Amino acid sequence: MTPQDRLLALYAKATPDQKREGREWYPRAYIDCCGAGRAFVHTDRGEMAPWTPAECCAVAAAFSPRVAWEQALRKLRALRDTGVFAGHTRAICRTVERLVSTPREEWPSLCGPKVNAFREALLGDQSSAVCDVHMYRAMGYEPGAVPHERGAYHIVRAAERVCEPVAYFQATVWVVQRGRS
């Protein structure tokens, strides 16, 4: 079975409720990001200031590798509440510090392909294909066994076959693969 066939088989197993969850996942996550990131300390100014929705989504995406979404949101809220990067790896802290002091058009150079794709999907890009650990497994790969771009290619092609926006298709497969949203 090809990676695309595996994705399509999981999508075909989705219940109507799981398809609804997949369709609503990114819009709901966007609202969660914006709520979790209402006021932060901007490291370049050292003062409390609101982050834009794009900055909130970028920081949440930067916190997301290899952690559950709820944990990434907890990290975002902790940063909001304390202004401190406690409990985060140095690499993530540096990335977040650079994100909030760098123009948006330069963000892709600061993060890897999964984080970039996730950020764009959170911001409403329905063509963004996020290939995380669960999506790799859904395709029959060990996580990281193929480049993100190759996994994203399979997600995009499978979504096209069912005439579904890529982000919604990916989120639905993710919900089915994980067994919950």
Secondary structure, DSSP 8 states (H G I E B T S, - for coil): --HHHHHHHHHHH--HHHHHHHHHHHHHHHHHHHHHTSSEEETTTTEEE---HHHHHHHHHHH-TTS-HHHHHHHHHHHHHHS--TTS-HHHHHHHHHHTTS-GGGGGGTS-HHHHHHHHHHTT-TT-----HHHHHHTT--TTSS-HHHHHHHHHHHHHHTT--HHHHHHHHHHHHHT--
